Amino acid sequence: MLDYKLLQALAAVIENGGFERAGEILGLTQSAVSQRIKSLEVRLGQPVLVRHPELQATPAGNKLLNHFQQVQLLERDLRKTIPALAEDTTRLRIAINADSLATWWAAVVGEFCSREGLLLDLVIEDQDVGLKRMRDGDVAACLCSSSQPIAGGRCVALGEMTYMPLATPQYVRQFFPDGITPEAFATSPAIVFGPNDQLQHRFMLVVATTAVSPTTCAPLLRGSSSLPGPAWAMA
């Protein structure tokens, strides 16, 4: 069985960026927090923290943090049915795609988090990869394009995001002088917003039956007014 005081110490160290601040939050000395982390590592037989060059959780530590957050969520649900239990703030690690974060996320989720007493740690990840992060135990929840939940999880449909291929008038004149044709698309440069961004590729397979070529990788939020060089993109 896991000792949740040890997991609480691990979470406090990561959330507060160090042992001293974690001790202040938990009402413990710095050495006591360090001892709890050491006990957890002895229990697991492997480290849960990397201290250099910067303090962060190891893959095993991240899985423990995810588990601890899920337990906190269960306790929060329990407090709804047993109000006598002390209220506390719950922290949840979520994988979310950059497009949602740049558009509707803050307006919709901000009020909910305030009402429910939730603090969110957001991991920016493509919607086609978020579910894998959740399956690997890196996050407790995700926004993804799949309708199939992981074992023990739930899948809730939130809505749809519509994308269109966009480009500047100058770009269209240069690369599509004879109109929007499959041949022109096959040779026109496109922007992908990360190594896992496949929207442009899927669109190309429909309109031109070929993959995007060539591409420019720009790790930006869609909708940015500054894009690197002439290219079209799904936005």
C-alpha positions in Angstrom: 0.0 0.0 0.0 1.1 3.5 -0.7 1.7 6.0 2.1 -0.2 9.1 0.9 1.7 11.4 3.2 4.7 10.5 1.0 2.8 11.3 -2.2 1.6 14.5 -0.6 5.2 15.5 0.0 6.1 14.7 -3.6 3.2 16.8 -4.9 4.1 19.7 -2.6 7.7 19.7 -3.8 6.8 19.8 -7.5 3.9 22.3 -7.1 6.0 24.7 -5.0 9.3 24.3 -6.8 11.4 23.1 -3.8 11.7 21.4 -0.5 11.7 24.6 1.7 8.5 26.0 0.3 6.9 22.5 0.4 7.8 22.3 4.1 6.1 25.6 4.8 2.9 24.5 3.0 2.8 21.1 4.8 3.9 22.5 8.2 7.1 20.4 8.1 10.8 21.1 8.2 12.7 20.9 5.0 14.6 17.8 6.2 11.3 16.1 7.1 10.0 16.7 3.5 13.4 15.4 2.2 13.0 12.3 4.4 9.6 11.6 3.0 10.8 11.8 -0.5 13.7 9.5 0.3 11.3 7.0 1.9 9.2 7.1 -1.2 12.2 6.4 -3.4 13.3 3.5 -1.1 9.8 2.1 -1.3 9.8 2.2 -5.1 13.4 1.3 -5.6 13.9 4.3 -8.0 14.1 8.1 -7.9 10.9 10.2 -8.1 12.7 13.5 -8.5 15.4 14.9 -10.7 17.2 17.7 -8.9 19.5 19.0 -11.7 19.5 21.0 -13.8 16.1 21.9 -12.5 13.7 20.2 -10.1 11.2 17.9 -11.8 9.5 14.6 -11.4 10.9 11.5 -13.1 8.5 9.4 -15.2 7.7 7.3 -12.2 7.2 10.4 -10.1 4.8 11.8 -12.7 2.7 8.6 -12.5 2.5 8.9 -8.8 1.5 12.5 -9.0 -1.2 11.6 -11.5 -2.5 8.8 -9.1 -2.4 11.3 -6.2 -4.5 13.8 -8.2 -7.0 11.1 -9.1 -7.4 10.2 -5.4 -7.9 13.9 -4.6 -10.7 14.1 -7.2 -12.4 11.1 -5.5 -12.1 12.8 -2.2 -13.6 16.0 -3.7 -16.6 14.0 -4.9 -16.9 12.4 -1.5 -17.0 15.9 0.1 -20.0 16.7 -2.0 -22.0 13.9 -0.3 -20.4 14.4 3.1 -20.1 18.2 3.7 -18.7 17.6 7.2 -15.4 16.7 5.5 -12.9 19.6 5.4 -12.8 21.5 2.1 -9.5 21.6 0.2 -8.2 22.7 -3.2 -7.7 19.9 -5.7 -5.0 20.0 -8.3 -5.5 18.2 -11.7 -3.0 17.7 -14.5 -4.7 17.9 -17.9 -3.4 17.5 -21.5 -5.0 20.0 -23.8 -4.4 21.0 -27.4 -3.1 24.5 -28.1 -6.1 25.4 -30.3 -8.6 24.9 -27.5 -6.3 26.8 -25.0 -6.1 29.7 -27.4 -9.8 30.0 -28.1 -12.6 28.7 -25.8 -10.9 27.1 -22.8 -10.3 30.0 -20.5 -13.8 31.5 -20.9 -15.5 28.1 -20.2 -13.3 26.5 -17.6 -12.3 29.5 -15.5 -15.7 29.8 -13.8 -16.0 26.0 -13.3 -12.6 25.8 -11.6 -13.4 28.7 -9.3 -16.7 27.1 -8.4 -15.3 23.6 -7.8 -12.1 24.6 -6.1 -9.8 23.2 -8.8 -6.3 24.1 -9.8 -5.2 22.9 -13.2 -1.7 22.0 -14.4 -2.0 22.2 -18.2 0.2 20.1 -20.5 0.1 21.4 -24.1 -0.3 18.3 -26.4 -1.9 17.7 -29.8 -5.5 16.3 -29.6 -4.4 13.1 -31.3 -1.7 12.4 -28.6 -3.4 13.6 -25.4 -5.1 10.2 -24.8 -1.7 8.4 -25.0 -0.4 10.7 -22.3 -3.4 9.8 -20.1 -3.0 6.1 -20.9 0.7 6.4 -19.9 -0.3 7.9 -16.6 1.3 11.3 -17.3 -2.0 13.2 -16.9 -5.3 12.6 -15.2 -7.5 13.9 -18.0 -7.2 15.1 -21.5 -8.9 16.9 -24.4 -8.6 14.5 -27.4 -10.1 13.6 -30.8 -10.9 10.0 -29.7 -14.3 8.9 -28.6 -12.9 5.8 -26.9 -12.0 6.2 -23.2 -9.1 4.4 -21.5 -9.9 1.5 -19.2 -11.5 2.9 -16.0 -12.0 6.3 -17.6 -15.0 8.2 -19.0 -15.3 10.0 -22.4 -17.6 13.1 -22.5 -18.3 14.9 -25.8 -17.6 18.6 -25.4 -18.3 19.8 -28.9 -16.6 20.3 -32.3 -13.9 22.6 -33.7 -14.2 23.5 -37.4 -10.9 24.1 -39.3 -10.4 25.8 -42.7 -7.3 26.1 -44.9 -6.2 29.7 -44.9 -3.5 31.7 -46.6 -2.7 35.3 -47.5 -3.9 36.8 -50.8 -0.2 37.2 -51.9 0.4 33.5 -51.1 -2.6 32.4 -53.2 -1.4 34.5 -56.1 2.1 33.0 -55.9 1.2 29.3 -55.4 -2.3 29.0 -56.9 -2.2 31.1 -60.0 -4.5 28.8 -61.9 -6.9 28.3 -59.0 -7.2 25.8 -56.1 -6.2 22.5 -57.6 -4.8 19.3 -56.2 -1.6 19.8 -58.2 -1.0 23.2 -56.7 -1.7 21.9 -53.1 0.8 19.1 -53.6 3.7 21.6 -54.1 2.6 24.5 -51.9 4.3 24.9 -48.5 2.2 24.4 -45.4 2.6 25.2 -41.8 2.3 22.5 -39.1 2.1 23.7 -35.5 4.1 20.8 -34.0 5.5 17.4 -34.7 2.2 15.7 -34.0 0.0 18.2 -35.9 -1.7 16.1 -38.6 -4.6 18.3 -39.6 -2.8 19.6 -42.8 -1.8 16.1 -43.8 -5.4 14.7 -43.4 -6.8 17.6 -45.4 -4.2 17.0 -48.2 -5.1 13.3 -48.4 -8.7 14.3 -49.1 -8.1 17.2 -51.7 -4.8 16.0 -53.3 -4.4 12.3 -52.3 -0.9 13.1 -51.1 0.8 14.2 -47.9 1.7 17.8 -47.2 5.0 18.8 -48.9 6.9 20.8 -48.0 6.1 21.9 -44.5 7.3 24.5 -42.0 7.1 23.6 -38.3 6.0 26.6 -36.2 5.3 25.8 -32.5 2.7 28.6 -32.3 -0.9 28.9 -31.3 -3.2 28.9 -34.3 -4.4 32.4 -35.0 -1.1 34.0 -34.4 -0.7 37.1 -36.5 3.0 36.4 -37.2 3.8 33.2 -39.2 7.3 32.2 -40.5 7.3 32.7 -44.2 4.7 32.1 -47.0 2.6 29.0 -46.3 -1.0 27.9 -45.8 -2.4 26.3 -42.6 -5.5 24.8 -41.1 -7.0 27.3 -38.7 
